């Protein structure tokens, strides 16, 4: 059945409460901007390396300058590796972890270089740290990851400054501390708002999709959704020479049930029958309400023999259940896709099989 979107919320971590939906959102959002992210990552690596120019003028000791050069080359190499990985990785959850690691490495290298300066200008180095914090906003990451990392980086910089930098003026240290706190707070407030709004819009779109693609009464796929799925699976099956089977079924003598017990009872029987059908099929099968008491079942990677076995199981399960104290039987028509079929011809052929089942006495399977 369809997912209960009304129960899904955006948590304090600024993530969807449904982990599957959260992964889907993050993957879609990252995939959308991946081309620009790759360019931004490469640019950040080059900018970090270009700071070697002021290093050359400010660092007087050759050994310290050589270590700084190694650190900057190391980070540039790691950035180039990340640039390559961005084009290969399809699990975008993994990328969130990679971005977090790279941000921490960048901050650690910055602090190492900061230490190697010997007598660095505290305010200039603070500006560099602020640039790193701002750059972190560009990379797609979980909001909670960004919050934790930015706090660690900001606190780490202030602690290292207090330990390694001599003769820092108290007012300068206090001012930089305030600016860093404000920057971290404002950046993360901005990121929280953006992430919250994007997830809220994603959730609303999912709700609209659910209304468009789900039958409102049974929660099964709608006819429109099924039409889209059968086109997709027929194209796939023809391209890779995979079997595909289709079954159409309906409840026998359902009009008499409606006439005798009323449409509300009839609707409840359809809902209960759809639950039984759903429990009898595989996760890969696609079951939709075709209209009224008629249903259609698409069985990917399944030939006619396999489809017959599955439908026989479904047929028996419907027989073994009672609905409002009644035994409801079903008739089934099954067919397998041929190379010449399109979605109209295969549905028409299955429909003919269904009519044959009806004409030959109902409560049977014809294929």
N, C-alpha and C positions, 0 to 999 in steps of 0.2 A: 504493500500500500504506500501511499505518498507520505512524505516526511511531514511531521507536525511543525510547521514553521512558527506557529504562534508561541510555541514553548522555547524557541531559540532566542537567546539574548546575547548582547555584547557584554562580556565580563569586564571586571576592573583591570584586567591585563590587556584590555582592548583587543580581545579575540572573540570569535563566535563560540558560543557554548557547545556547539556540535563540532567535535574535532574533525570529522570527515568534511564538513562544509567549510571549516576554517582552512584545511589543506587545499581544498578546491579554490577558495578565494585567493589565498596567497600565491598559488601557482598561476592562476589567471592574471593576477595583478603584476607579478614579476615578469611573466612572459610578455605582457603588453609593452613593458618598458626596457626589455633586456638589451635591445640595440643601443639605446641611449646610456644604459648603465655601463655597458662595456666601454664606451667612449669616456664616460666620467671616471671610471676606475683607472683607465690608462692615463688620463690627464692628471689625476691625483698623484699617481706614481711618478710621473715626469716632474710635476711641481715639487714634490718632496725631494726628488734627486737634484733639482736645480738650486735648492738651498745650499748646495755644495759651493756655490759662488761666494756667498758671504762667509761660509766656513773658511774658505781659502784666505780671506783677509783678516778674520778675527782669531783664528786658531794659529798660534805661532809655533807650537811644537809639532815637528814632523810626525812623530809617532801617533799623537792624538789625531792629527788630520788624516793619517792613513786609516786609523780605526773608523773614523767618521765616514770616509770614502767607502770602506767595506760595508758598513751598516747601510748606507744609502744605496749601494749597488745590490745588496741583499734584498732590500725592500723592493727595488725596481724589478729584480728578478721574480720575486714573489707576486708582484702585481701583474707581470707578463704571464705568469702561470695562471693566475686568477682569470685574466682576460681570455686565455685559451679554454679554461674550464667552463667559463660562462657559455661558450658556444657548444659544449658537449653535454653538460649535466641537464637532465630533464626533471629530476626530483628537486623542486625548488625549495622544499623544506631543508634539504642539505645545504643549499646556497645560503639560507639564513644563518646557519651555523658557521659557514665559511666566512661570511661577511663579518660576523662577530669576532672570529679569530683574527682576521686581517686588521680590524680596527684596533684590537688589543696589541697586535704586533707593531702596528704603526705608532701607537702611543708609547710602547715600551722602547722602541728605537729612538723616538723623539727624546724621551727622558734620558736615555744613555748618551745621546749626543749632547744633550743639555749638560750632563755631568762632565763630559769630556771637554767642554768649553773652558773649564777651569774657573774663569771669572766672567760668567755670562751676564748680559744685560737682562735683568729680571723682567722688565716691562716688555721688551722686544720678544723674549721667549714666551711670555704670557700671550702676546698677540698671535704667535705661532700656534700655541695650544688652542686658542679660540678658533683659528682657521680649521684645525683638525676637527673640533667639535661641530663646526658648521658643515664641514664636508661629510660628516657622518649622516647628516640628514638626507643626503642625496641617495645613499644606498638603501635598497629595500630591505628592511629587517623587521623582526617583531618589535613592537613598541617597548615591551618590557625589557628585551635585550638591549635596546638602544639606551633606555633609562639607566639600567645597571652599569653598562659600559661607560657612559658619559660621566656618571657619578664617580666611578673608579678612577677614570682618567683625570678628572678635575681634582679630586682629593689627592691622588698620587702626585700630581704636579705641585700642589701646594706643600705637601709633606717634603718632597725632594728639594723644593726651593728653600724651605725652612732649614733643612739639614745641610745642603751643599753650598748655597749662595751666601756669601758673607756680606755683612753690612747692608742688608736690605732695610730700607726705610720703613718704619712701621706703617706710615700712612699709605705708602705705595703697596705694601703687602695687603693691607686692609682693603684698599680700592680694588686691586686685582681679584681678591677673594670675592668681594661683592659682585664684581662684573662676571666672574666665572659662575657664581651661583645663579645670577640672573640669566645668563646665557643658557646654562643647562636647563633651568626651569622653563624659559620661554621656548627653547627648541623642542623640549619634550611636550610642552603644552600644545605647540603647533602640530607636532607629529601625532599626538593623541587625537586632536580634533580632525586632522586629515584622515587618519586611519579609522576613526569612529564613523565619520561620514561616508567613507568608501565602503565599509562593511555594512552600514545601514542601507545604502543604495543597493549593494549586492543582494542583501536579504530581501528587499522589496522586489527586486527583479526576479529573484527565485520564487517568491510568492506568486507573482504574475505568471511565471512559467508554469508553476504548479496548477494554477487555475486554467491555463490554456491547454496543458498536456495531460491533465487528469480528469477522469469522469467524476463529477461532483458527488454522485451518489455512492459509487462503489470504491473510489480511490484508485481504480485500475487506470491504465493508459486510456486516453481518449482516442477517437477515430482519427483525428488530425495527427496526433503523435504517432499512432501506428502507421499511418501513411508515410510519414517521414522515416520511420524505422525500417519499413519494408523496402523502400528505395535504397537506403543505405546498405542493408544486408544483402539485397540482390546484387548490387554492384560489387560488393566485397566478395560474395560467393562466386560470381562469374569470373572475377579477376583472378582468384586463387583456386578456382576449380573445387570449391567446397560445397557439400550438399546443403540444401535448405528446404525445409518442409513447412507446410501451412495447414492448419486445421480451423474449420468454422464449426461452431456448435451453438445449439440453442436448447432451451428448456421445452420439453414436450408438453403440449396442451396448456400452455401458460395462460392463454386467453380465458380458458374456463376457470382457472384459479383466480384471475382478476375478477371475473364476473361473479364468482361464488363468494369470495372472501373480501373483495374490495381492493382498490389500487394501493392503499397503504400497506396492506399485508403482502400484496404482490411485490411492492418495492423492497420490503424487508427480506423477502425470499431471495430476490436478486442479489441483495447485499450479502446475505448469508452464503448463497451459492458461490459468489465471487471469492469469499474467504476460503471456502473448501477448494475451489479451483487453484487458487494461488498456492495453497499448501501442498498441492499434488504435483506441481511443475518444478522445473529446475531454476536456479538463479539466473541462468543465461537465457531462458525462454522469455518471450514477450507476449503478455496477455493483455488484451484490450477489450473494452465493451464496444461492440460494433453498433449497437442500437437496440432499445427495448430489452428483450431477453436473449439477444444474440451476442455471442462473444467470438473473438478471433485469436488464435494462438500461433505465433511464429516461433519456429524451432531451428535456430542456427546450428550449423555443423551436424545436422541430423538428416539421415536418409529416410526413405519411406518405411523401412523395417523398424528403425529406431523410433520414428514418429508414431507408428502403430502401437508399439509397446507402451510408449508414454501415454498415449491417448486411452488405451485400454485400461491403464492404471487409473487415469482420471475418471474414466467412465465408471469403473467399479467403485471408486471412492464416492462419487455422487450418488450411486445406488445405495451405498451403505449408510448414508446420512439421512436424517429426517429434518424437514423444514416445517415448523409450525405443526408438528405431528404428522406431516405428510411425507411420503417418499416421492421425490421428484426425479424423473428420468431425463436423459439428454440424448440428442442425436448428433452425430459427428460426421463431417466430411473432411477427408485428408487428401492432400496431394503433395508431390515433390516438384520443386522448380526444375524446369528444363532450360537448355541454352537459349531457346527462342522466346522464353517467357518475359513479359514485363509485369508490373504490379497488378495491372488490370486482368490480364489473362490468367494468372495464377489464382487470384481471388475468385474469378468467375468459375474456374474449374473446381475449386474447393466448394463453392456454393452449389454447383451441380451435384457434387458428391453428397452434400447435405440434403438436398432435395430427394436424392435417390434413397437415402436413409429414411427420410420421412415417408416416402411412397411405399417403402418395403416393410413398414410396420412400426417405425420409430424405435427409440431405445436401442440404437445400434450404431456401429461404426462402419463407414464405407470409405474405401480408399482405392 
